[in-house]
Amino acid sequence: MVSNSMANISVLILTKNEQQDLPGCLESVAWSDDIHVFDSMSTDDTVAIAEGFGAHVTQRDYGACKLSFGGDESAHRNWGLQNIPFKYEWVFVIDADERATQDLVTAMTEVVCAPKGFVAFRIQRRDYFLGTWLKHVQASPYYMRLFMHQKLRYDRLINPVSIADGPVGLVSGFLDHFPFSKGIGFWVERHNSYSRAEAQQIVENRKKLAFFSFKKAFAAKDFNECRFHQKELFYRLPFRPLIKFLILYVGKRGFLDGRAGFTYAMLQSIYEYFIVLKTREMESPFVK
């Protein structure tokens, strides 16, 4: 059962067949008395585990939008924020393969009691692979996961960008992430699906003649605006897979993460190559 609340924070966990990782995630957020599991029609014991823990379960598929990975992820998340009956104004979003550390819980409790005008907060995530914290090789370790749910929306088909309607702060503590908990094969299979959605996003942006600004890519004060222009710039570069490897392994000093850093940088460059190939395929006049 869910223990007594330490903070006036609702918890939102997004799931799809997460019977393996969900129990540990639920234990890490047991401090909240308002835990919601937003499930994408799991076929395993995910829902039973959530209900047994005392969490509120909302199930929803992606409706008419059926992309390779399930659907329009940002639209799905926006629906959840608008329709799930959260008890509290502040919502903490976490995935089943993530864990909220005690230091993070303490820090979140403090900032929601005195937000100082902020409507959302970014949290530093520690990704683990081969028993190693990928401290250097990650492109960005900060994610907007704590926010007033009326003040946030998501954009993009896949890997949604969080857009806050107001100032965004930074909260201390770590959110631990175990992206390879189901094995490398699962990671590759999932990212093979993600690459198609990324390619589709690129093609749509090109049809809309999406522009980019060198200045905004590196100097924009808003994190999401900066990230958008960086992505648009990156999509136009030749030899993107190689460039991505060099950025992560050399530029970000991923070599300091040892074998785990090298392997992760290689996997990310392969993922980028999947995107390149599928973008070419979608834009080819010979492919229907």
N, C-alpha and C positions, 0 to 999 in steps of 0.2 A: 504493500500500500504506500501511497504518497505521504511523506512526512510533513510536519508543519512548515509553513512558508517562512523563509528567512527574509524575503523581499517581495515587494509588490510587483512581481514580474511574471508574466505568462510565458510558457515555453511552447515553441512550435517545432515539431520534429517531422521532417519530410521522409516518407518511406515508400519502398517498392521491394517486396520480398527481402526483408531485413531481419529475419528471425535469428540470424547468427549474431549480428552486431547490436540489435536494439536493446537487449537486456542491460548491457553495460552502459549504453547511452542513458537509459531511463534512470539507472542508479546514480549517474553523475548529475542529474537534474532533479533528484528527489526532494531538494530543498524547496521547490515550488509546489503550491497547492492548486495550480492550474496548468496542467500539462496536456497539450493537444498533439495527437498524432494525425498528420494529414497524409493519408495513404492513397496511393495510386493503384488501387484494386489488386493488392497482393494476393498471390495464390498459395502462399505458405502460411506459417503460424504467426505472422507479424501482428495481425489484428488481435488474435487471442492473447498474445504476450502483452500487448498494450493495454487491453481491457483488464487482464489479470493484475496488472500493476496499478490500475486505477486511473489510467489516462483517458481523456476524452478522444474518441476516434471519429474522424470525418473521412469518408471515402469518396473519391471522385476520379473518373477517367478524364481523358483529354478531349472527349466529345468528337466532333467531326474532324478536328485537326490531328491527323495521325502521321507524324514524322517517324523516322527510323528509330528514334529513341523513346517515342511515346507521344510527343506533341510539343506545343509551344510552351516552353518551361516558364517564361516570364508571365504569360497569361494565366497559367495554372497557379503560380504563386500569388499573383495579384488577386485571383478569385479567393484564395484562402484568406488573405489579409482582409478582404472585404466581407466575407461571409461567415468565417469561424467566430463564434461568440466568446471572445477573450474576456476574461474577468478583469484584467488590468490594462492600463493604457500602454505600458511598456511590454514589448515582446522580445524574447531572446530566441533566435532561430538556430537550430543545430541539426546536423545530419546524424544518421544512425551510427556512422563510423567515426564520430567525434565524441570527445569527452570534455566536460567543463571541469577545470581544475578548481580547487578550493580557493586559491588566490583570486581567480577570475570571479568566482561567485561573490567573494567579499568586496571586490572592486565594483562589480555591477550593483550590488546593494547600496553602496555609497553614492554612486553617480545618479541613480534614479531618485534618491532622496533629495539630492541637490544638483539637478542637471545643468544649472547655470546658463540656461537659454538654449542648450543643445537639444536637438530633436532625435539625434541618432549618434551612435558611437561605433568606431571601428575597434576590432579585437585582433590581437596578434595570434595567428595560428601556427602551431608546431606540427609539421608533417613528419611522420616517421616511416622509414623504409629500411629493411634489413637491420632492424634494431638501432638505426641511426637517426638522430634528429637532422633533417635536411635544413640546416640553419642557413646555408648560403645559396644553394642552387635554386631555390624557389624564386619565381619572378617577383612576386609580392606576397608577403605574409599577413597583410592586413585586410580584414573583411568586415563589412558593415553588418553586424549581426544583432545588435541591441538597438531598438528604436521604438518610437511611438508609432503604433501601427497605422494611425490615420495620416502619418506624415511620410510614408515611404511607398514607393512603387518600384517594380522591376521592368527592365527593358532587355531586348535581344531574345532570339529563339532559344539559344543554348548558352550555358555559362552566363546567366543573366547579370546585368549591371544593376546595382542598387542605387536608386535615385531618391535622395532625401529632400523634403520640402522645408529646408531650414539648415542652420549650422550643424556641423558634424564634429564630434570630439573623438578622443582616443581614451580607451579604458585600459588599465594595466591588467596583468595576469595573462594566462595562456589558455587557448582552446587547443587541445590535443587532437590530432587527426591521424587516422590509420588507413590511408587510401588503398593499401595493398592487403587488407585483412582477409580478402577472399582469394588472394593469389594474383600473380602477374597475368595469368590467362584471362581472368575476369576483367582486370584493368584494361588489357588490350582490346577485348571484345567490346567493352563499354565505350572506349575512346574511338574505336572504329565506327561505332554508331554516331558518336558526337561529331566526328570529322565531317560526316555528311551534312549535319545541321550547320556546322561552321561554314562549310562550302556554300550551302544555300543562303546563309546570311550574307556572305561576300557577294554572291551573284545578285541578290536583291539590292544590296547597297550600290552596286555598280549600275543597276538599272535605274536607281533613283539618283544617280550621279552624285553619290555622297562625296563630299569634299573633305580635305584635311588641311590642317595648318601646322607648319613646322613649329611656329611660335607656341601655339596652344598645346602641341604634343609634349613640349618640355617645360612650358612656363605657366600653363593654366593653373589657377589656384584651386579650382574644383577638381577633385580626384577623378570623378567619373568622366568629366569633359576631357581631362588630360588622357585618360585611358582610351577613350573613343578615338581621339586623333592619333594616338600612338598605334592603335590597331590598324587604322586606315592607312597610316604610313607604312607599317610593317607588311600589310597585304600587298603593297606595290613593289616590294623589294625582290630582286632576283636571288636565287639560292637561299630561300627562306629557311629550309630545314637546317642547313649548315650554319647559317647566321644564328638561328635560335640556339643551336648547340654551343656555339662560341660565346653567346651572351650569357647563357646559364653556367657553363663550365669554366669559362675564362673571366668574362666580365663580372659575373656575380660571385666568382671564386668558388664555384661548385667543387673544384678539386680538393678543397679543404674538408669536404664531406666524405672523402675517401671513395671506396668502391660504390657505395650507395649513391653518392653524388654523380659519379660517371654514368652509372646505369640509368639513373633518373633523367639526366640530360640527354642520353641516347634515346630513351623512350619518348621524351617530349619532341625530339627532332623527328622521330619516326611518325609521331602523331601529326606533326606539321606537314610532313610529306604526304600523308593520307589526305589532308585538306587540299594541298596543291593538286594532287591527282584528281580528286573528285570535283574540284572547281573547274579544271580543264574539261572534264567529262561533261559537266552540266552546260558548259558554254560551247561545246563542240556542236557544229551543225550536223554532224554525222550520227549523233546519239539522240535517240528519241525516248 
